[in-house]
Amino acid sequence: MLSLKILVAAVLPFLPSLVSGYANPLACSGTCTNAHDPSIIRRSDGTYFRFSTGGKIAIHTAPDITGPWTYKGAALPSGSSIDIAGKDDLWAPSVHQIGSLYYLYYSVSTFGSQTSAIGLARSSTMDVGSWTDVGSTGIKSDSSKAYNAIDPALIDADGTYYLTFGSFWKDLYQVQMKGTPTAVASGSSAYQVAYDPATTAEEGAFIFKYGSYYYLFYSKGQCCGYDSSKPAAGKEYKIMVCRSSTATGGFVDKSGVSCTNGGGTVVLESHGTVYGPGGQGVYQDPTYGPILYYHYVDTTIGYADGDKRFGWNKISFSSGWPVV
């Protein structure tokens, strides 16, 4: 009887994730908050950098994806040179290495507004104080556009760069970039890659190639304000995916439904004490393999936007679809 009690006590903490089928976030130490819309990249010296929304793009560093994470400062302490509302409160960074430089794409907007633009900063080291604001990429929106120009993420498809972006309105779009991806390629225009006509609540696109497929990850549902306006169950953020054999369209979910017609397969959603995971990216880690990183709230701590925590999990693609 004693051994049974010990077994039950050992298993109980893991029951919520076992029942849901989702793994809980893996280890994080140090500053694991201040992590809304994280972007992860590892420098050649082994230092991990985490960039996030707020604080003019907050920078944290760690010796490992597990931490300990330390706050270093703002990437763009003077804000953006893009002269629209929101230039001092930058969102949704996405950092990529292009040759010897690091490119930090960011969003300039205000909550609920379609007056938005995607900007770029560059650095050779990623350290605080090293970033130069390049300004606008030429991707912008207002009420005349079908999309909202925020939440950028770059993909290199066999030497051609594409930026995927969008939030609500007509959801997710993509555009080809110049060979040096500082701006939109000449003659290129944005086209839709994902859309749910029933809710339009899709944003935060990130494309990752694994094997012969390009996987379009995105967030769906209400992202924020859970402490003041908690959505109905299932309407909070969750991480979705569609896939295609090309980077530029034809994305379908696991059932074959087009991602431009409401398709999408759930990768990770609320479970146990994990609530509203989203703002995700995917990184090919040299130690852990492909990982999904994201923000979430721990319901035992609080639902406020300031309570958003950094989460990550290993991804298995063994079935042809990402499982965490």
C-alpha positions in Angstrom: 0.0 0.0 0.0 2.8 2.4 0.8 4.5 1.7 -2.5 1.2 2.4 -4.3 0.9 5.7 -2.5 4.4 6.6 -3.5 3.7 5.7 -7.1 0.5 7.8 -7.2 2.3 10.8 -5.6 5.1 10.5 -8.2 2.7 10.4 -11.2 0.1 13.0 -10.1 2.1 16.1 -11.2 2.3 14.7 -14.7 -1.3 13.6 -15.1 -2.5 16.9 -16.8 0.1 16.5 -19.6 -0.5 12.8 -19.9 -4.2 13.3 -20.2 -3.9 16.1 -22.8 -1.1 14.3 -24.7 1.1 17.5 -24.6 4.5 17.7 -23.0 5.0 20.4 -20.4 7.5 23.1 -21.1 11.1 21.9 -20.5 13.5 23.5 -18.0 14.0 27.3 -17.8 16.1 29.1 -15.2 17.0 32.8 -14.7 14.7 35.4 -16.1 12.0 33.3 -17.8 9.4 36.1 -17.9 9.6 39.1 -20.1 9.2 36.6 -22.9 6.3 37.7 -25.1 6.7 36.6 -28.8 10.2 35.2 -28.3 12.8 34.8 -31.0 15.7 32.4 -30.3 19.1 32.2 -32.0 22.5 30.9 -31.0 25.8 32.7 -31.7 28.8 30.8 -32.9 30.4 31.1 -29.4 27.5 29.1 -27.9 25.7 32.0 -26.4 21.9 31.9 -26.8 20.0 35.1 -27.4 16.3 35.6 -26.7 14.5 38.7 -28.2 11.0 39.6 -27.2 8.2 42.1 -27.5 8.4 45.2 -25.2 11.2 47.3 -23.8 12.1 48.3 -27.3 12.9 44.7 -28.0 14.3 43.1 -24.9 17.4 41.0 -25.1 18.2 38.1 -22.8 21.2 35.8 -23.1 22.1 32.3 -21.7 24.7 29.6 -22.1 22.0 27.1 -23.0 18.4 27.1 -24.1 17.5 26.0 -20.5 19.2 29.1 -19.1 20.1 30.8 -16.8 18.6 33.7 -18.8 19.9 37.2 -18.0 18.4 40.5 -19.2 20.9 42.6 -21.1 18.9 45.6 -22.3 17.1 46.9 -25.4 18.0 46.2 -29.0 16.7 49.6 -30.1 16.7 51.9 -27.1 15.8 54.9 -29.3 12.9 53.1 -30.9 12.3 52.8 -34.6 12.9 55.4 -37.3 9.5 54.4 -38.9 7.4 57.4 -38.0 4.0 55.9 -37.1 2.3 55.2 -33.8 4.1 52.4 -31.9 7.6 53.3 -32.9 8.7 53.3 -29.3 6.9 50.1 -28.4 8.2 47.5 -30.8 6.7 44.0 -31.2 7.3 40.5 -32.4 11.0 40.4 -33.2 12.4 37.7 -35.5 16.1 37.3 -35.7 18.1 35.5 -38.5 21.7 35.2 -39.5 22.4 36.4 -43.1 26.1 35.9 -43.9 28.1 37.7 -41.2 25.2 39.9 -40.0 22.2 39.3 -37.8 18.9 40.6 -39.1 16.2 41.6 -36.6 12.8 42.2 -38.2 10.3 43.9 -35.9 6.7 45.3 -36.0 5.6 48.9 -35.5 1.9 49.2 -34.7 -0.6 49.8 -31.9 -3.0 47.2 -30.5 -6.0 46.6 -32.8 -4.7 49.0 -35.5 -4.0 48.2 -39.2 -1.6 51.2 -39.4 1.5 49.1 -39.2 4.9 48.5 -40.7 7.7 46.0 -40.6 11.2 47.3 -39.8 14.7 45.9 -39.8 17.8 46.3 -37.6 21.2 44.7 -38.2 24.2 43.7 -36.0 27.4 41.8 -36.3 27.3 40.5 -32.7 23.7 40.8 -31.4 25.0 42.4 -28.3 23.2 45.4 -26.7 24.5 48.6 -28.3 25.5 46.9 -31.5 22.2 47.2 -33.4 21.7 49.7 -36.3 18.1 50.5 -37.3 17.7 50.2 -41.1 14.1 51.3 -40.9 11.3 50.2 -43.1 11.4 47.0 -45.3 8.7 48.5 -47.4 6.1 46.2 -45.9 3.4 48.4 -44.4 -0.4 48.4 -44.1 -3.4 50.7 -43.5 -7.1 50.3 -44.0 -6.7 49.9 -47.8 -4.8 46.7 -47.4 -6.1 43.1 -46.9 -3.5 42.4 -44.2 -1.9 43.8 -41.1 1.9 44.3 -41.5 3.1 42.8 -38.2 4.7 39.5 -37.0 7.4 39.0 -39.6 9.5 35.9 -40.0 12.1 35.2 -42.7 12.6 31.9 -44.6 15.5 31.1 -47.0 14.0 28.8 -49.6 17.0 27.5 -51.6 18.6 30.9 -51.8 15.5 33.0 -52.2 14.2 34.9 -49.2 10.6 35.3 -48.3 9.0 37.2 -45.4 5.8 35.8 -43.9 3.7 38.1 -41.8 0.2 39.1 -40.8 -2.3 39.3 -38.0 -6.2 39.1 -38.2 -7.9 40.9 -41.1 -7.1 38.5 -44.0 -4.6 36.6 -41.8 -1.2 35.5 -43.1 0.7 36.8 -46.1 4.1 36.4 -47.7 6.3 38.4 -50.0 9.6 37.8 -51.8 12.6 39.8 -50.5 15.7 41.1 -52.2 18.8 38.9 -52.4 20.1 40.8 -49.5 16.7 40.8 -47.6 16.5 44.4 -46.4 13.5 45.2 -48.5 10.8 43.7 -50.8 12.1 42.4 -54.1 11.4 44.6 -57.1 8.1 43.9 -58.7 7.0 41.6 -55.8 3.6 41.9 -54.1 2.2 40.1 -51.0 0.0 37.0 -51.4 -2.1 35.1 -48.9 -0.8 31.8 -47.4 -3.3 31.2 -44.6 -6.8 32.4 -43.7 -9.7 31.3 -41.5 -12.8 33.1 -42.8 -14.7 32.0 -39.6 -12.5 33.8 -37.1 -9.6 35.6 -38.9 -7.7 35.1 -35.5 -4.4 34.0 -37.0 -1.0 35.6 -36.6 2.7 35.0 -35.7 3.6 32.9 -38.8 6.9 31.0 -38.8 8.1 28.7 -41.6 10.5 25.9 -40.8 11.8 23.3 -43.3 12.2 19.7 -42.1 12.9 16.9 -44.6 11.0 17.6 -47.8 8.3 19.8 -46.3 8.0 23.4 -45.3 5.9 23.7 -42.1 3.9 26.9 -41.5 3.5 27.3 -37.8 1.2 30.1 -36.5 -0.8 31.2 -33.5 -4.5 31.2 -33.4 -7.0 32.8 -30.9 -6.8 35.6 -28.4 -3.2 36.4 -27.4 -3.5 38.8 -24.6 -5.4 40.4 -21.7 -6.3 37.2 -20.1 -6.4 38.8 -16.6 -9.0 41.4 -17.7 -10.9 39.6 -20.5 -10.4 35.9 -20.4 -11.8 34.3 -23.6 -14.2 31.3 -23.8 -12.5 28.0 -23.3 -10.6 27.1 -26.5 -10.5 30.6 -27.8 -7.2 31.5 -26.2 -3.9 31.3 -28.1 -2.8 27.9 -29.5 -0.1 26.8 -31.9 -1.2 25.5 -35.3 0.6 24.1 -38.3 0.1 23.4 -42.0 2.7 22.0 -44.4 3.7 22.2 -48.1 6.4 20.9 -50.4 7.1 24.6 -51.3 7.7 27.6 -49.1 5.4 29.9 -51.0 1.9 28.3 -50.7 -0.2 25.2 -51.0 -0.1 24.7 -47.2 -2.6 22.0 -46.0 -3.3 20.5 -42.6 -3.1 16.9 -41.5 -6.6 16.2 -43.0 -5.7 17.8 -46.3 -7.7 21.0 -45.7 -6.1 24.1 -47.3 -4.6 26.6 -44.8 -6.3 29.4 -46.8 -9.7 27.9 -46.2 -9.7 27.4 -42.4 -7.4 24.4 -42.3 -4.8 23.9 -39.5 -3.6 21.2 -37.2 -3.1 21.9 -33.5 0.5 21.5 -32.3 0.2 22.8 -28.8 -2.7 24.2 -26.8 -3.7 24.9 -23.2 -3.2 21.9 -20.9 -2.7 21.4 -17.2 -1.3 24.7 -15.8 -0.1 25.8 -19.3 -2.5 28.4 -20.8 -2.5 30.2 -24.1 0.8 29.0 -25.7 1.8 31.0 -28.8 4.0 33.6 -30.4 6.2 30.6 -31.4 9.2 29.9 -33.5 11.2 26.8 -34.3 15.0 26.4 -34.0 17.3 23.6 -35.0 19.3 23.2 -31.8 22.8 21.6 -32.0 22.1 19.7 -28.7 18.4 19.1 -28.6 17.4 18.9 -32.3 14.4 20.8 -33.6 12.7 22.7 -30.8 9.4 24.7 -30.6 9.7 27.8 -28.4 6.8 30.0 -27.4 5.3 32.1 -24.6 2.6 30.9 -22.2 1.1 31.7 -18.8 1.3 29.4 -15.9 -2.1 29.4 -14.3 -0.6 28.9 -10.8 1.2 32.2 -11.2 -1.1 34.6 -13.1 -2.8 35.5 -16.3 -1.4 39.0 -16.9 0.6 39.8 -20.0 3.6 40.5 -17.7 3.3 36.9 -16.5 4.1 35.4 -19.9 6.8 32.8 -19.5 9.3 31.3 -21.9 8.5 27.7 -22.9 10.2 25.2 -25.2 9.8 21.6 -26.2 11.6 19.1 -28.4 9.7 18.4 -31.6 9.3 14.9 -33.2 8.7 14.9 -37.0 8.7 11.1 -37.1 5.0 11.0 -38.3 5.6 13.7 -40.9 3.8 16.2 -38.6 5.3 18.1 -35.6 4.5 16.6 -32.2 5.7 17.9 -28.9 
